[in-house]
Structures are given as structure tokens and as C-alpha cells.
Amino acid sequence: MGLIRESEERKAIRESVAGIAQRYGVQYFIERGRSGEDIEELWKDLGATGLLGVHLPEEYGGGGGGMAEAVVVVEELAAHGLPLLIWVISPAICGSILAHHGSEEMKRAWLPGIADGTTKMAFGLTEPDAGSNSHNVKTTAQRTATGWRISGQKYYISAIDHCDAVLVVARDADHSTPEKSKLSLFVVPTDAQGLSFQKIDTSIVSPDRQFTVFFDDVEVGDDALIGVAGNGLRQVFDGLNPERILVGALCGGIGRYAIEKAAAYAKERKVWSTPIGAHQGVAHPLAEAHIAVELSRMATAESARQFDAGEPAGEAANIAKFAASEAALKALDQAIQTHGGNGLSHEYGLSELWFVTRLMRTAPVSREMVLNFVAQTSLGLPRSY
């Protein structure tokens, strides 16, 4: 696929994803996005064929692969017009954190359902005053006689209305000091007493909608704690690198989708008996967009390789996310331009993907914070914040 050479196993995964995705397509994604309905049928098909848990351990219902296999699934879905944020959230972020840090009981309780599609889990990190600054989390977990009490709110939490639980990042009241916050992670069922959520109206067309989530003295047992209390920041980063890598994959897929649509249109659309793709004013921008997308796909593949090898993958994951989100947005814009007025027609399935693609420049980490990271970590420049 493009410049990337894949193993036979990964090619088989890609073909399996493509076979399912072709049965649904971009209009399914757009219709569900407009209505707010769940993508239950697609999700169950992906789960039944092992495509939600390819990266999770086999003993908990997964495929035993790694982030490289997850990249193939997420990218190929997006390349068919199905950029699923919930895949990045539930199997990737939550699944990875649970696989690395959950107790044996917690893994057996949650991972098989995440892998087979019968369970979805949201991720609750960001807050109104704690977006990029995870150290500034205000949602608090307080020890009780029977477990923990969680109070606070989370902001821009994707798809919680279709999830069975949410993985919550909270300030640990017992381990924190006024000078330094310590975080703890919990799995909280979405039907827990005191948990409620309110939809945030956005321009994003996606079945994965955004919510403010409220925790009003939500009581959970000791079995809800993930790993070691007060050690949550390190645990969170075992989910954030996969998140960045798979956002790179999702954007790589969107870029492929956009360029494929534009190239097909440029071959067929004629003006004065000449296909518009014969004109360099159309052809060169598409070729340049293709180059940028392919480079971002290689960066994403390398970040996945580093992660799977147990190497420090933070730099590669951030670069992949940055490169892919920039390339996807430019590719989609050029595809819309190539289609002329048709680029804004619902029939062509391009303009509806604009805002979900634009979101990826800002989330899960803004392009400015990636540049801060690279300046500070890669170049050794002084911190700017």
C-alpha cells in the first residue's frame, strides 16, 4: 500500500478491514454522524472478526499483535471514509492502559468485551482548565471506607453516550500536595450514580459526539482503581502514545481517501474535452498532497514500530501525529478544490469530513504543543511554558 512494505499478515488484516468497510462506506458514517446514532452494526462486525483487539493480549481475547497492526485497522477504515475516533479511544487508549496496568481481575472483566466489540470505554482526561496540562486535573478521587469518591467534571469526552464505562484520570487527594498533584486512574461504569453527561454542540459530523461529563460524588470500589494509586501520570502515557500513533493512522487514511476521490474525479471530469487531471494546476497539488500523506504514513509506521519494540516512542508518535494531521487537512482541502462546487455536495462525501479532520490538528494534542515538545526534547531548546 503506497511506499510502505507490509508483512503478509498485515496485508491480510488490511484486506479484512477493507472488506467490511466497503459494506458501510462514507455515507453510513455521515448519516450516523448527523443523527447521533451508534455504529453498532459496524462495531460488532469489526469485533467478530478480531479487528478491534488486534493489539491486545491473546489471553484476554485479543490478537496478540501490536500498535503496527492497530495502525493498519484504523487507517484502512478511514481510507474508506470511516474515521472512527472511538477505535482510538476504547481499544487503543483504554485497552492499552488496562493491558499494561490493570489487575488480572480488571483485565478479564473488560478486555475481552473491548476486543470483541460488546463493550466500549470512554476516556476521561481533559477538563475546562486542564487540556494539555494533565498535571492540572481538578477532578478529585478521595479514599472512603469502601473505596473511592470521585468529584469533578471532564470536558470534550468522546462517545460516552455509547460507552459502558469511562476510564477516569483524577487527582488523588491522599497522594497530592498543594505543590504537586498525583493522579490515579479508575474505571467507572457510565450508569454509576452521580455520573451524568451533557452533549457539546459542535460542527463535527461524526457518530462519536463530544460531551461534558459530571462526577457528583460518584462512589466506586477498590476494584475500580487501575494499577498503583498516585502513579496515574505514568500510566496515562501508556495510552497517550498509542493515541498519537493512531491519530496519525486515522489522518493517513483520511488523506488516502481524499486523494483517491480527487484523482478519480480528475480523470473523469472533462472541460473542453480534456480531463482536468491533465492540467498541472490540478495534478501538481494532488501529487504534492500524496507525497505529504505518504511521508506521514511512513512516520506513523515507524512510531508504531518503536512503540512495539519497547523503545521510547514519544518523539516519533508526536511527529507522526503532527505530520499526518497537517497532510490530511491539506489533502482534503485539495480534494474539495479539485471537485469544484461538487466538493461541497453531500453526494461526494468530502466536505462532511472537514471538521473531524480539522479536529485532529487540535486534538488529542495541539500542533503548538507538539512543536513545544519537539523544540524542547528533540532540539534541547529552553522550555517555553
Buried (B, 14 or more C-beta within 10 A) or exposed (E): BEEBEBEEBBEEBBEBBEEBBEEBEBEBBBEBBEEEEBBEEBBBBBBEBBBBBBBBBEEBBBBEBBBBBBBBBBBBBBBBBBBBBBBBBBBBBBBBBBBBBBBEEBBEBBBBBBBBBBBBBBBBBBBEEBBBEBEEBBBBBBBEEEBBBBBBBBBBBBBBBBBBBBBBBBBBBEBBEEEEBBBBBBBBBBEBEBBBBEEEEEEBBBBBBBBBBBBEEBBBEEEBBBBEBBBBBEBBBBBBBBBBBBBBBBBBBBBBBBBBBBBEBBEEBEEEEEBBBEEEEBBEBBBBBBEBBBBBBBBBBBBBBBBBEEEEBBBBBBBBBBBBBBBBBBBBBBBBEBBEEBBEEEEBBBBBBBBBBBBBBBBBBBBEBBEBBBBBEEEEEEEEE
